[in-house]
């Protein structure tokens, strides 16, 4: 279990340090280089965990679930996620000062933009849900027995990795992540959370990127 905790700390740290580089880049090329390197590092760590048999795909939240349950949870998380993301951003931006240290650069290359909105965002959804929902739940449930506290811990952790985007982003991403973690606790699978993560991000970035 100690190795699993260390691995979780490493994975979380990778995403936190990621923002240190974000605030230093000025171009979309630099942003993509940092972002994709972060995803590759996370994938490499996860792969090492699987190869060493420190954990299994099931431990990461890749579990079978009934089609009805999958569709119901996916639809619920997509709808609530989009609502929270859309109205939440507007609300917190109005009441909180701008504390952001980084702004997403606009993609000037059409092909790169389409690639990032598809493959790039799918990779984001897969890595973040695997780490902050699937693996986080697998490790943290051994130490945090209260489901409510587990959800809160997951939400705060997920919010913190978005620190470069400002206080409003930390609060918003923390709030957004509550329901996906609840779905993992209820179903054991991160599949609906992955779908919702991708759809929510797509709805946010398509008009702006």
BALORO-428565 format. One record per residue: residue number from 1; residue in one letter; chain; x, z, y of N, C-alpha, C in turn. Coordinates in steps of 0.05 Angstrom, whole numbers, plus 5000, padded with zeros to 4 digits. Layout:
+------+------+-------+------+------+------+-------+-------+-------+------+------+------+
: resi : resn : chain : n.xx : n.zz : n.yy : ca.xx : ca.zz : ca.yy : c.xx : c.zz : c.yy :
+------+------+-------+------+------+------+-------+-------+-------+------+------+------+
:  NUM :    a :     A :    X :    Z :    Y :     X :     Z :     Y :    X :    Z :    Y :
...
+------+------+-------+------+------+------+-------+-------+-------+------+------+------+
% end
This chain:
+------+------+-------+------+------+------+-------+-------+-------+------+------+------+
: resi : resn : chain : n.xx : n.zz : n.yy : ca.xx : ca.zz : ca.yy : c.xx : c.zz : c.yy :
+------+------+-------+------+------+------+-------+-------+-------+------+------+------+
:    1 :    x :     A : 5017 : 5000 : 4976 :  5000 :  5000 :  5000 : 5017 : 5000 : 5025 :
:    2 :    x :     A : 5040 : 5013 : 5024 :  5058 :  5014 :  5047 : 5066 : 4986 : 5055 :
:    3 :    x :     A : 5073 : 4969 : 5036 :  5081 :  4941 :  5042 : 5058 : 4926 : 5055 :
:    4 :    x :     A : 5034 : 4932 : 5047 :  5011 :  4918 :  5059 : 5007 : 4927 : 5088 :
:    5 :    x :     A : 5011 : 4952 : 5094 :  5009 :  4962 :  5121 : 5030 : 4949 : 5139 :
:    6 :    x :     A : 5054 : 4948 : 5128 :  5077 :  4936 :  5144 : 5071 : 4907 : 5149 :
:    7 :    x :     A : 5060 : 4893 : 5129 :  5053 :  4865 :  5133 : 5032 : 4861 : 5154 :
:    8 :    x :     A : 5012 : 4879 : 5154 :  4990 :  4877 :  5174 : 5001 : 4882 : 5202 :
:    9 :    x :     A : 5019 : 4901 : 5205 :  5031 :  4907 :  5231 : 5047 : 4883 : 5240 :
:   10 :    x :     A : 5062 : 4870 : 5222 :  5077 :  4846 :  5229 : 5059 : 4824 : 5238 :
:   11 :    x :     A : 5037 : 4820 : 5224 :  5019 :  4798 :  5231 : 5006 : 4803 : 5258 :
:   12 :    x :     A : 4997 : 4828 : 5263 :  4985 :  4834 :  5289 : 5006 : 4831 : 5312 :
:   13 :    x :     A : 5031 : 4839 : 5306 :  5052 :  4837 :  5326 : 5058 : 4808 : 5333 :
:   14 :    x :     A : 5056 : 4791 : 5314 :  5061 :  4762 :  5318 : 5041 : 4751 : 5339 :
:   15 :    x :     A : 5016 : 4759 : 5337 :  4996 :  4750 :  5356 : 4999 : 4763 : 5383 :
:   16 :    x :     A : 5008 : 4788 : 5384 :  5012 :  4801 :  5410 : 5036 : 4789 : 5425 :
:   17 :    x :     A : 5058 : 4785 : 5410 :  5082 :  4773 :  5422 : 5076 : 4744 : 5431 :
:   18 :    x :     A : 5059 : 4731 : 5417 :  5051 :  4704 :  5424 : 5044 : 4701 : 5453 :
:   19 :    x :     A : 5030 : 4721 : 5464 :  5021 :  4720 :  5492 : 5044 : 4724 : 5512 :
:   20 :    x :     A : 5066 : 4737 : 5503 :  5089 :  4739 :  5520 : 5101 : 4712 : 5526 :
:   21 :    x :     A : 5099 : 4694 : 5507 :  5109 :  4667 :  5511 : 5088 : 4650 : 5526 :
:   22 :    x :     A : 5062 : 4655 : 5522 :  5041 :  4641 :  5536 : 5045 : 4643 : 5566 :
:   23 :    x :     A : 5050 : 4668 : 5576 :  5051 :  4672 :  5604 : 5076 : 4659 : 5617 :
:   24 :    x :     A : 5094 : 4649 : 5600 :  5118 :  4636 :  5611 : 5116 : 4605 : 5611 :
:   25 :    x :     A : 5097 : 4594 : 5596 :  5095 :  4565 :  5595 : 5077 : 4555 : 5618 :
:   26 :    x :     A : 5083 : 4531 : 5627 :  5069 :  4519 :  5649 : 5055 : 4493 : 5642 :
:   27 :    x :     A : 5061 : 4482 : 5619 :  5050 :  4456 :  5611 : 5034 : 4459 : 5585 :
:   28 :    x :     A : 5017 : 4439 : 5580 :  5001 :  4440 :  5555 : 5019 : 4435 : 5531 :
:   29 :    x :     A : 5041 : 4421 : 5535 :  5060 :  4417 :  5513 : 5072 : 4444 : 5504 :
:   30 :    x :     A : 5080 : 4460 : 5525 :  5091 :  4486 :  5519 : 5071 : 4504 : 5506 :
:   31 :    x :     A : 5047 : 4503 : 5515 :  5026 :  4520 :  5504 : 5021 : 4513 : 5475 :
:   32 :    x :     A : 5020 : 4487 : 5468 :  5015 :  4479 :  5441 : 5039 : 4487 : 5423 :
:   33 :    x :     A : 5063 : 4484 : 5433 :  5087 :  4492 :  5417 : 5086 : 4522 : 5410 :
:   34 :    x :     A : 5079 : 4538 : 5429 :  5078 :  4567 :  5424 : 5054 : 4574 : 5405 :
:   35 :    x :     A : 5031 : 4562 : 5411 :  5007 :  4568 :  5395 : 5010 : 4560 : 5366 :
:   36 :    x :     A : 5021 : 4536 : 5362 :  5023 :  4526 :  5334 : 5046 : 4540 : 5319 :
:   37 :    x :     A : 5067 : 4548 : 5333 :  5088 :  4564 :  5320 : 5077 : 4591 : 5311 :
:   38 :    x :     A : 5060 : 4603 : 5327 :  5048 :  4628 :  5320 : 5031 : 4625 : 5295 :
:   39 :    x :     A : 5015 : 4604 : 5293 :  4998 :  4599 :  5270 : 5016 : 4595 : 5245 :
:   40 :    x :     A : 5037 : 4580 : 5248 :  5055 :  4575 :  5225 : 5069 : 4600 : 5215 :
:   41 :    x :     A : 5077 : 4617 : 5234 :  5089 :  4643 :  5226 : 5069 : 4660 : 5211 :
:   42 :    x :     A : 5044 : 4661 : 5221 :  5023 :  4677 :  5208 : 5018 : 4666 : 5180 :
:   43 :    x :     A : 5017 : 4639 : 5177 :  5012 :  4627 :  5151 : 5035 : 4633 : 5132 :
:   44 :    x :     A : 5060 : 4632 : 5143 :  5083 :  4638 :  5127 : 5083 : 4667 : 5116 :
:   45 :    x :     A : 5075 : 4686 : 5133 :  5073 :  4714 :  5125 : 5052 : 4717 : 5103 :
:   46 :    x :     A : 5029 : 4705 : 5108 :  5007 :  4706 :  5089 : 5015 : 4694 : 5062 :
:   47 :    x :     A : 5029 : 4671 : 5063 :  5039 :  4658 :  5039 : 5058 : 4676 : 5023 :
:   48 :    x :     A : 5075 : 4690 : 5037 :  5094 :  4708 :  5024 : 5079 : 4731 : 5011 :
:   49 :    x :     A : 5058 : 4740 : 5023 :  5041 :  4762 :  5011 : 5029 : 4752 : 4985 :
:   50 :    x :     A : 5020 : 4727 : 4985 :  5007 :  4716 :  4961 : 5027 : 4710 : 4939 :
:   51 :    x :     A : 5050 : 4699 : 4947 :  5071 :  4692 :  4927 : 5082 : 4718 : 4914 :
:   52 :    x :     A : 5086 : 4739 : 4931 :  5096 :  4764 :  4920 : 5075 : 4781 : 4906 :
:   53 :    x :     A : 5051 : 4771 : 4906 :  5028 :  4784 :  4894 : 5022 : 4811 : 4907 :
:   54 :    x :     A : 5030 : 4813 : 4932 :  5023 :  4838 :  4948 : 4993 : 4838 : 4953 :
:   55 :    x :     A : 4981 : 4815 : 4955 :  4952 :  4812 :  4957 : 4943 : 4786 : 4945 :
:   56 :    x :     A : 4917 : 4784 : 4941 :  4906 :  4759 :  4930 : 4888 : 4746 : 4951 :
:   57 :    x :     A : 4879 : 4722 : 4945 :  4860 :  4708 :  4963 : 4835 : 4725 : 4967 :
:   58 :    x :     A : 4827 : 4739 : 4946 :  4803 :  4756 :  4947 : 4808 : 4779 : 4967 :
:   59 :    x :     A : 4832 : 4790 : 4967 :  4839 :  4811 :  4986 : 4838 : 4801 : 5015 :
:   60 :    x :     A : 4843 : 4776 : 5019 :  4843 :  4764 :  5045 : 4815 : 4756 : 5055 :
:   61 :    x :     A : 4795 : 4760 : 5037 :  4768 :  4754 :  5045 : 4758 : 4727 : 5035 :
:   62 :    x :     A : 4774 : 4713 : 5018 :  4765 :  4688 :  5007 : 4751 : 4693 : 4981 :
:   63 :    x :     A : 4725 : 4699 : 4984 :  4709 :  4706 :  4961 : 4684 : 4688 : 4960 :
:   64 :    x :     A : 4675 : 4684 : 4936 :  4650 :  4668 :  4932 : 4626 : 4684 : 4943 :
:   65 :    x :     A : 4607 : 4669 : 4954 :  4582 :  4682 :  4962 : 4560 : 4662 : 4958 :
:   66 :    x :     A : 4536 : 4671 : 4955 :  4513 :  4654 :  4951 : 4509 : 4635 : 4974 :
:   67 :    x :     A : 4499 : 4611 : 4968 :  4495 :  4591 :  4989 : 4475 : 4601 : 5011 :
:   68 :    x :     A : 4454 : 4614 : 5002 :  4434 :  4624 :  5022 : 4446 : 4645 : 5040 :
:   69 :    x :     A : 4462 : 4664 : 5028 :  4475 :  4684 :  5044 : 4495 : 4672 : 5063 :
:   70 :    x :     A : 4510 : 4653 : 5053 :  4530 :  4639 :  5070 : 4517 : 4625 : 5093 :
:   71 :    x :     A : 4496 : 4610 : 5088 :  4482 :  4596 :  5110 : 4470 : 4615 : 5130 :
:   72 :    x :     A : 4457 : 4636 : 5119 :  4444 :  4656 :  5137 : 4464 : 4670 : 5155 :
:   73 :    x :     A : 4486 : 4680 : 5143 :  4506 :  4694 :  5159 : 4520 : 4675 : 5179 :
:   74 :    x :     A : 4526 : 4651 : 5170 :  4539 :  4631 :  5187 : 4522 : 4625 : 5211 :
:   75 :    x :     A : 4496 : 4620 : 5206 :  4478 :  4613 :  5228 : 4475 : 4636 : 5247 :
:   76 :    x :     A : 4472 : 4660 : 5236 :  4469 :  4684 :  5253 : 4494 : 4689 : 5270 :
:   77 :    x :     A : 4518 : 4687 : 5258 :  4542 :  4692 :  5273 : 4548 : 4670 : 5294 :
:   78 :    x :     A : 4540 : 4645 : 5287 :  4544 :  4623 :  5306 : 4527 : 4627 : 5331 :
:   79 :    x :     A : 4501 : 4633 : 5326 :  4482 :  4636 :  5349 : 4490 : 4660 : 5366 :
:   80 :    x :     A : 4493 : 4683 : 5353 :  4500 :  4707 :  5368 : 4528 : 4704 : 5382 :
:   81 :    x :     A : 4546 : 4692 : 5368 :  4573 :  4688 :  5379 : 4573 : 4671 : 5404 :
:   82 :    x :     A : 4558 : 4649 : 5403 :  4556 :  4632 :  5427 : 4542 : 4646 : 5450 :
:   83 :    x :     A : 4521 : 4661 : 5444 :  4507 :  4676 :  5465 : 4525 : 4696 : 5478 :
:   84 :    x :     A : 4539 : 4712 : 5461 :  4557 :  4733 :  5471 : 4579 : 4720 : 5487 :
:   85 :    x :     A : 4591 : 4699 : 5477 :  4613 :  4686 :  5490 : 4605 : 4673 : 5517 :
:   86 :    x :     A : 4582 : 4661 : 5517 :  4573 :  4647 :  5542 : 4564 : 4666 : 5564 :
:   87 :    x :     A : 4546 : 4684 : 5557 :  4535 :  4702 :  5577 : 4555 : 4726 : 5583 :
:   88 :    x :     A : 4570 : 4733 : 5562 :  4589 :  4755 :  5566 : 4611 : 4748 : 5585 :
:   89 :    x :     A : 4622 : 4724 : 5582 :  4643 :  4715 :  5601 : 4633 : 4716 : 5630 :
:   90 :    x :     A : 4610 : 4704 : 5634 :  4598 :  4703 :  5661 : 4594 : 4731 : 5672 :
:   91 :    x :     A : 4585 : 4749 : 5656 :  4579 :  4776 :  5665 : 4605 : 4791 : 5673 :
:   92 :    x :     A : 4625 : 4791 : 5655 :  4649 :  4806 :  5660 : 4667 : 4793 : 5681 :
:   93 :    x :     A : 4666 : 4767 : 5684 :  4681 :  4754 :  5705 : 4671 : 4762 : 5732 :
:   94 :    x :     A : 4645 : 4766 : 5734 :  4633 :  4774 :  5760 : 4638 : 4803 : 5767 :
:   95 :    x :     A : 4640 : 4821 : 5748 :  4642 :  4849 :  5755 : 4671 : 4860 : 5753 :
:   96 :    x :     A : 4689 : 4844 : 5740 :  4716 :  4853 :  5737 : 4736 : 4836 : 5754 :
:   97 :    x :     A : 4757 : 4848 : 5764 :  4777 :  4833 :  5779 : 4792 : 4814 : 5760 :
:   98 :    x :     A : 4803 : 4793 : 5770 :  4818 :  4774 :  5754 : 4845 : 4786 : 5747 :
:   99 :    x :     A : 4849 : 4794 : 5723 :  4875 :  4805 :  5714 : 4890 : 4787 : 5695 :
:  100 :    x :     A : 4881 : 4762 : 5693 :  4893 :  4744 :  5674 : 4921 : 4736 : 5683 :
:  101 :    x :     A : 4939 : 4734 : 5663 :  4966 :  4726 :  5668 : 4971 : 4697 : 5658 :
:  102 :    x :     A : 4950 : 4686 : 5645 :  4953 :  4659 :  5633 : 4926 : 4645 : 5634 :
:  103 :    x :     A : 4928 : 4619 : 5640 :  4904 :  4602 :  5639 : 4909 : 4579 : 5620 :
:  104 :    x :     A : 4889 : 4572 : 5604 :  4893 :  4550 :  5585 : 4897 : 4524 : 5600 :
:  105 :    x :     A : 4919 : 4510 : 5595 :  4924 :  4485 :  5609 : 4906 : 4462 : 5599 :
:  106 :    x :     A : 4900 : 4444 : 5616 :  4883 :  4422 :  5607 : 4900 : 4401 : 5593 :
:  107 :    x :     A : 4890 : 4392 : 5570 :  4904 :  4372 :  5554 : 4900 : 4344 : 5568 :
:  108 :    x :     A : 4923 : 4332 : 5575 :  4921 :  4306 :  5589 : 4920 : 4283 : 5569 :
:  109 :    x :     A : 4931 : 4287 : 5545 :  4931 :  4266 :  5525 : 4906 : 4268 : 5508 :
:  110 :    x :     A : 4890 : 4246 : 5507 :  4864 :  4247 :  5493 : 4868 : 4252 : 5463 :
:  111 :    x :     A : 4887 : 4239 : 5451 :  4891 :  4242 :  5422 : 4899 : 4271 : 5416 :
:  112 :    x :     A : 4917 : 4282 : 5432 :  4926 :  4310 :  5427 : 4902 : 4329 : 5431 :
:  113 :    x :     A : 4886 : 4323 : 5451 :  4862 :  4340 :  5457 : 4843 : 4340 : 5433 :
:  114 :    x :     A : 4838 : 4317 : 5422 :  4820 :  4315 :  5399 : 4832 : 4329 : 5374 :
:  115 :    x :     A : 4858 : 4326 : 5371 :  4872 :  4339 :  5348 : 4870 : 4369 : 5351 :
:  116 :    x :     A : 4874 : 4379 : 5376 :  4873 :  4408 :  5380 : 4845 : 4419 : 5377 :
:  117 :    x :     A : 4825 : 4404 : 5385 :  4797 :  4413 :  5383 : 4787 : 4412 : 5354 :
:  118 :    x :     A : 4801 : 4398 : 5337 :  4794 :  4396 :  5309 : 4813 : 4412 : 5291 :
:  119 :    x :     A : 4835 : 4400 : 5284 :  4854 :  4414 :  5267 : 4865 : 4439 : 5279 :
:  120 :    x :     A : 4872 : 4438 : 5305 :  4883 :  4461 :  5318 : 4864 : 4485 : 5317 :
:  121 :    x :     A : 4839 : 4481 : 5325 :  4820 :  4503 :  5326 : 4812 : 4512 : 5298 :
:  122 :    x :     A : 4812 : 4494 : 5279 :  4807 :  4503 :  5251 : 4829 : 4522 : 5242 :
:  123 :    x :     A : 4853 : 4515 : 5249 :  4876 :  4532 :  5242 : 4874 : 4559 : 5256 :
:  124 :    x :     A : 4865 : 4559 : 5281 :  4861 :  4584 :  5295 : 4840 : 4602 : 5281 :
:  125 :    x :     A : 4818 : 4590 : 5274 :  4796 :  4604 :  5260 : 4806 : 4615 : 5233 :
:  126 :    x :     A : 4819 : 4599 : 5218 :  4829 :  4607 :  5192 : 4849 : 4630 : 5193 :
:  127 :    x :     A : 4869 : 4627 : 5211 :  4890 :  4648 :  5212 : 4879 : 4674 : 5224 :
:  128 :    x :     A : 4864 : 4672 : 5245 :  4855 :  4697 :  5258 : 4834 : 4712 : 5241 :
:  129 :    x :     A : 4816 : 4697 : 5228 :  4797 :  4710 :  5211 : 4810 : 4722 : 5186 :
:  130 :    x :     A : 4830 : 4707 : 5175 :  4844 :  4718 :  5152 : 4858 : 4744 : 5159 :
:  131 :    x :     A : 4871 : 4745 : 5182 :  4887 :  4768 :  5190 : 4869 : 4791 : 5200 :
:  132 :    x :     A : 4852 : 4785 : 5219 :  4837 :  4806 :  5234 : 4810 : 4814 : 5222 :
:  133 :    x :     A : 4801 : 4799 : 5203 :  4777 :  4807 :  5189 : 4784 : 4811 : 5159 :
:  134 :    x :     A : 4792 : 4791 : 5145 :  4797 :  4794 :  5116 : 4819 : 4814 : 5109 :
:  135 :    x :     A : 4844 : 4809 : 5118 :  4866 :  4826 :  5111 : 4864 : 4853 : 5125 :
:  136 :    x :     A : 4855 : 4853 : 5149 :  4851 :  4879 :  5164 : 4832 : 4897 : 5148 :
:  137 :    x :     A : 4810 : 4886 : 5139 :  4790 :  4901 :  5124 : 4802 : 4911 : 5098 :
:  138 :    x :     A : 4817 : 4894 : 5084 :  4828 :  4901 :  5058 : 4848 : 4925 : 5061 :
:  139 :    x :     A : 4863 : 4925 : 5082 :  4883 :  4947 :  5086 : 4870 : 4972 : 5099 :
:  140 :    x :     A : 4856 : 4967 : 5121 :  4845 :  4990 :  5137 : 4824 : 5006 : 5122 :
:  141 :    x :     A : 4809 : 4994 : 5104 :  4788 :  5009 :  5090 : 4799 : 5032 : 5073 :
:  142 :    x :     A : 4824 : 5031 : 5067 :  4837 :  5053 :  5052 : 4843 : 5077 : 5069 :
:  143 :    x :     A : 4843 : 5073 : 5095 :  4849 :  5095 :  5114 : 4826 : 5102 : 5132 :
:  144 :    x :     A : 4809 : 5083 : 5137 :  4785 :  5088 :  5154 : 4760 : 5085 : 5137 :
:  145 :    x :     A : 4749 : 5108 : 5129 :  4727 :  5108 :  5110 : 4700 : 5102 : 5124 :
:  146 :    x :     A : 4698 : 5109 : 5150 :  4673 :  5105 :  5164 : 4671 : 5075 : 5173 :
:  147 :    x :     A : 4651 : 5060 : 5163 :  4648 :  5032 :  5170 : 4647 : 5026 : 5200 :
:  148 :    x :     A : 4634 : 5044 : 5215 :  4631 :  5040 :  5244 : 4659 : 5041 : 5257 :
:  149 :    x :     A : 4675 : 5061 : 5249 :  4702 :  5064 :  5260 : 4720 : 5040 : 5252 :
:  150 :    x :     A : 4715 : 5030 : 5228 :  4730 :  5007 :  5218 : 4724 : 4982 : 5235 :
:  151 :    x :     A : 4699 : 4979 : 5242 :  4691 :  4956 :  5259 : 4703 : 4959 : 5287 :
:  152 :    x :     A : 4702 : 4983 : 5297 :  4713 :  4989 :  5324 : 4743 : 4983 : 5324 :
:  153 :    x :     A : 4757 : 4993 : 5304 :  4786 :  4989 :  5302 : 4793 : 4959 : 5301 :
:  154 :    x :     A : 4778 : 4945 : 5285 :  4782 :  4916 :  5283 : 4777 : 4902 : 5310 :
:  155 :    x :     A : 4755 : 4910 : 5323 :  4748 :  4897 :  5348 : 4769 : 4902 : 5370 :
:  156 :    x :     A : 4778 : 4927 : 5372 :  4798 :  4934 :  5392 : 4824 : 4918 : 5387 :
:  157 :    x :     A : 4832 : 4917 : 5361 :  4857 :  4902 :  5354 : 4854 : 4873 : 5361 :
:  158 :    x :     A : 4831 : 4861 : 5355 :  4827 :  4833 :  5361 : 4826 : 4828 : 5391 :
:  159 :    x :     A : 4815 : 4847 : 5405 :  4814 :  4844 :  5434 : 4841 : 4845 : 5447 :
:  160 :    x :     A : 4858 : 4864 : 5437 :  4885 :  4868 :  5448 : 4902 : 4843 : 5446 :
:  161 :    x :     A : 4899 : 4828 : 5425 :  4917 :  4804 :  5421 : 4911 : 4783 : 5442 :
:  162 :    x :     A : 4890 : 4786 : 5458 :  4883 :  4767 :  5479 : 4890 : 4778 : 5506 :
:  163 :    x :     A : 4910 : 4796 : 5507 :  4916 :  4811 :  5532 : 4925 : 4793 : 5555 :
:  164 :    x :     A : 4937 : 4771 : 5549 :  4947 :  4754 :  5571 : 4924 : 4741 : 5587 :
:  165 :    x :     A : 4901 : 4740 : 5575 :  4878 :  4727 :  5588 : 4863 : 4746 : 5606 :
:  166 :    x :     A : 4871 : 4772 : 5607 :  4858 :  4791 :  5625 : 4840 : 4811 : 5611 :
:  167 :    x :     A : 4832 : 4831 : 5627 :  4814 :  4852 :  5616 : 4788 : 4841 : 5607 :
:  168 :    x :     A : 4777 : 4822 : 5621 :  4751 :  4811 :  5613 : 4753 : 4797 : 5586 :
:  169 :    x :     A : 4775 : 4784 : 5581 :  4779 :  4771 :  5555 : 4782 : 4791 : 5532 :
:  170 :    x :     A : 4796 : 4813 : 5538 :  4800 :  4834 :  5518 : 4773 : 4845 : 5510 :
:  171 :    x :     A : 4756 : 4851 : 5530 :  4730 :  4863 :  5525 : 4712 : 4843 : 5510 :
:  172 :    x :     A : 4713 : 4818 : 5519 :  4695 :  4797 :  5508 : 4702 : 4791 : 5479 :
:  173 :    x :     A : 4728 : 4787 : 5473 :  4736 :  4781 :  5446 : 4731 : 4805 : 5427 :
:  174 :    x :     A : 4734 : 4829 : 5438 :  4728 :  4853 :  5422 : 4699 : 4854 : 5415 :
:  175 :    x :     A : 4682 : 4850 : 5435 :  4653 :  4850 :  5430 : 4645 : 4828 : 5410 :
:  176 :    x :     A : 4656 : 4804 : 5415 :  4649 :  4782 :  5397 : 4656 : 4787 : 5368 :
:  177 :    x :     A : 4678 : 4802 : 5364 :  4688 :  4805 :  5336 : 4673 : 4827 : 5320 :
:  178 :    x :     A : 4655 : 4841 : 5333 :  4641 :  4863 :  5319 : 4624 : 4852 : 5296 :
:  179 :    x :     A : 4607 : 4832 : 5302 :  4589 :  4821 :  5282 : 4604 : 4807 : 5259 :
:  180 :    x :     A : 4625 : 4791 : 5264 :  4640 :  4779 :  5242 : 4651 : 4800 : 5223 :
:  181 :    x :     A : 4661 : 4823 : 5233 :  4671 :  4844 :  5216 : 4648 : 4857 : 5200 :
:  182 :    x :     A : 4625 : 4860 : 5212 :  4602 :  4870 :  5198 : 4595 : 4852 : 5175 :
:  183 :    x :     A : 4597 : 4826 : 5179 :  4590 :  4807 :  5158 : 4610 : 4809 : 5135 :
:  184 :    x :     A : 4635 : 4814 : 5141 :  4655 :  4818 :  5120 : 4650 : 4843 : 5104 :
:  185 :    x :     A : 4643 : 4864 : 5118 :  4637 :  4889 :  5104 : 4612 : 4886 : 5086 :
:  186 :    x :     A : 4593 : 4871 : 5095 :  4568 :  4867 :  5079 : 4572 : 4847 : 5056 :
:  187 :    x :     A : 4587 : 4826 : 5060 :  4589 :  4805 :  5040 : 4616 : 4804 : 5026 :
:  188 :    x :     A : 4637 : 4815 : 5038 :  4663 :  4813 :  5026 : 4678 : 4787 : 5032 :
:  189 :    x :     A : 4664 : 4769 : 5045 :  4675 :  4742 :  5050 : 4679 : 4737 : 5080 :
:  190 :    x :     A : 4700 : 4722 : 5087 :  4705 :  4715 :  5115 : 4695 : 4687 : 5121 :
:  191 :    x :     A : 4683 : 4674 : 5101 :  4674 :  4646 :  5105 : 4655 : 4643 : 5129 :
:  192 :    x :     A : 4634 : 4659 : 5132 :  4616 :  4656 :  5155 : 4630 : 4662 : 5181 :
:  193 :    x :     A : 4649 : 4681 : 5181 :  4664 :  4687 :  5205 : 4682 : 4664 : 5214 :
:  194 :    x :     A : 4693 : 4650 : 5195 :  4710 :  4627 :  5201 : 4693 : 4605 : 5214 :
:  195 :    x :     A : 4670 : 4600 : 5203 :  4652 :  4579 :  5214 : 4644 : 4587 : 5243 :
:  196 :    x :     A : 4636 : 4612 : 5246 :  4627 :  4621 :  5273 : 4649 : 4621 : 5293 :
:  197 :    x :     A : 4673 : 4628 : 5285 :  4696 :  4628 :  5302 : 4702 : 4600 : 5312 :
:  198 :    x :     A : 4701 : 4581 : 5294 :  4707 :  4553 :  5302 : 4685 : 4542 : 5321 :
:  199 :    x :     A : 4660 : 4547 : 5313 :  4638 :  4536 :  5329 : 4638 : 4548 : 5358 :
:  200 :    x :     A : 4642 : 4575 : 5359 :  4643 :  4588 :  5385 : 4665 : 4578 : 5403 :
:  201 :    x :     A : 4689 : 4576 : 5391 :  4712 :  4565 :  5406 : 4707 : 4536 : 5415 :
:  202 :    x :     A : 4695 : 4521 : 5398 :  4690 :  4493 :  5404 : 4671 : 4491 : 5428 :
:  203 :    x :     A : 4650 : 4507 : 5427 :  4630 :  4506 :  5449 : 4643 : 4515 : 5475 :
:  204 :    x :     A : 4663 : 4532 : 5474 :  4676 :  4542 :  5498 : 4696 : 4521 : 5509 :
:  205 :    x :     A : 4712 : 4509 : 5491 :  4734 :  4493 :  5500 : 4727 : 4463 : 5505 :
:  206 :    x :     A : 4707 : 4453 : 5491 :  4701 :  4424 :  5495 : 4696 : 4417 : 5524 :
:  207 :    x :     A : 4681 : 4433 : 5539 :  4676 :  4426 :  5568 : 4701 : 4430 : 5585 :
:  208 :    x :     A : 4720 : 4447 : 5576 :  4742 :  4455 :  5594 : 4769 : 4443 : 5587 :
:  209 :    x :     A : 4774 : 4438 : 5562 :  4801 :  4428 :  5554 : 4806 : 4399 : 5563 :
+------+------+-------+------+------+------+-------+-------+-------+------+------+------+
% end
